[in-house]
Amino acid sequence: MSNSLKLSILDYSPVDEGLRASDALAATVRLARHAEINGFSRYWVSEHHGMPATASNSPEILMASIASATETIRVGSGAVLLPNYSSLKIAENFQLLEALFPNRVDLGFGRAPGADQRTAAALNDEKRGAIPYPQKVADLLGFLTGRHMPDSRYADMRAHPETRDRPQPYVLGASGSTAEFAAKAGLGFTFAHFINPGSDGPQAAVEYRNAFEPTDFSAKPSVIVSIFVAVGDTPEEAADFTDAFHLWLMYAESGKPFERVPSLATTRAHSWTPNELAVRTRNEGRLISGTAPEVAAQLRRLACAYNADEVMINLMMPGESARLNAVDALVATINAVPAQSADTEPSQKGAYA
């Protein structure tokens, strides 16, 4: 892949109509292999609970399967949800992954519960109280390095097994509040534009770079911006995939998510209500869609707006063949068309600001 646009993948392991979760997980491994062959930088998997249309609820387990089936691509979590677990247990899981797959493991973590209130309660039913997120992160980094804050109750404790290199931590955020947090800790920063497509992201990236302090985790800042993507061979097919995406997303974030990712046939048969159309309009900025040349151009503009080192795409498209084809089409387009200098596109930089 051309160095002009560095791409990675975030995968929810979508379960297509007529298939089972095991099919979706096998498709995730195949897509990861395909991404590696096509020069993608990293492959991250999500943590979601109580969503039958997406199969990825334990990133560490799925990461092990993906890393075993690939050779060079970095494999990570997007994200492991820190409030749900012991910081020590997460550190141990990722240290073990690092020992198994040296210098290939990314530890992306976030502060969301990734579930409805009832499911979140079930995930935490033995906890006596919530630990502040900054403390959870400090403990996690301390267990990875063996160096805790001076007043830590875990002084001198570290996660095993010990490894030559460490998992590479990334703070995942959907607002500007986590940018300075990531910068002061010397960690990578990933902004979920697919959650919050407003103006916070590019400014958060600026603030992160300005405030970054090198640590032994990273000597320089690293910004990844993530976005939902749908690619069609024709404008008509792209429009169909766009409709399917919005139908899935609208119900995924409601109290009645689909049991499976809606197919194009199901989507075409759906009658949109005025309320559904209003929700869809609010969600428009969370997706980049079109033919491969159109999507590639929009991805370049998004990368420019964030001054991003990398763009991470989330292919929530029905059908494994469609997702594989999207990778092929994007890579072919990016390699065939050299990126223009940002200086020649003054109107595009503000497109996502």
C-alpha positions, 0 to 999 in steps of 0.5 A: 500500500502507498505510504500516502495514506496509511490504513488499518481496520477496526472490526466488530465481527458482524454476524450476517443474516443467516449465519452464526457468530462462529461464521463471523469470527472465522470471517474476521480472521480471513479479513485480517489475513487479507488486510495483512496481504494488502499492506494494512498496518494493524487490525483491531477488534472491539469489545461489545456486550449484549449485541448479537449482531456483532460477535467480538466481545472479548478482544484478547481471545480474538486477538490471539486467533488473529495473530496466530493466523497472520505474521506481521500485521499488528493486532490490537483491541479497539478497545478493551473497556477498562472500567469492566475489569481489574487493571492487573488482569488486563495487563497480564492478558496483554503481557501474555499476548506480547510474549506469544506474538512479540512486537505485534500487540496494541493495547487500545483501551477506553472508558465506556462500559460497552453495554446497557446498564443491566449488562454492565451491572452483570459484568461488575456484580462483585465490585464494591465501587467504581475506581476513578478512570485516571486511577485505573489507567495509572494502575494499568501502566504501572503493572505493565512497567513495574513503576507505579505512582509514589502513593500507589498501593501496588508499589513494585507489582508488575504483570507477568510474564515479563517480555522484551518489549511491551504492548503498545498502549493507545487511549481511545476517545470520542471527545477532547477530554482524553487528548491531554490524558494520552499526551501526558502519559506518552501514549498513542491517541485514537479518536473515534470519529465514527462516534463523534464526527463533530469538531472536537476531533481535529482540535483534540489531535492538535492539543494531543500533539502540543502536549505530548511528553515522550515516555518509554512507551512512545518517543513521539505522538501517534494519532489514529482517526477511526471511521465507518466505511462502506464501499460500492463498485457503483454509486447505486451499490454504495447507496445500498450499503449506506442504507444497510449501515444506517439501518443497522446503526440506528437499531444497534443504538436503540433498545431493540438491536437487530439479531443480525446485520441486515442484508441488502434485501432486508434493507431494501424492504424496510419502510423508513419512518420520519423518526428513523430518517431524522436519526439517520440524518444525525448519523450521516457524519459517522460514515464515509461511503461511495465508490472506492475513488470517492471513499479514498478521497474522503479518507485523505481529507479526514487524515488531513483534518486530523494530521493523522498518522493513520486512518482506521476503517470499520467496514460495517457492510453486510456480506463477507465478500463485500468487505473483502472487495472493499479492501481490494478496491480501496488499496487499488485506488490508493496505490493508483492515485498519488495523494495531492499535497495538503497545500493544494487542497485548502478547501478539503482540510476543513471538511471534517473540522 
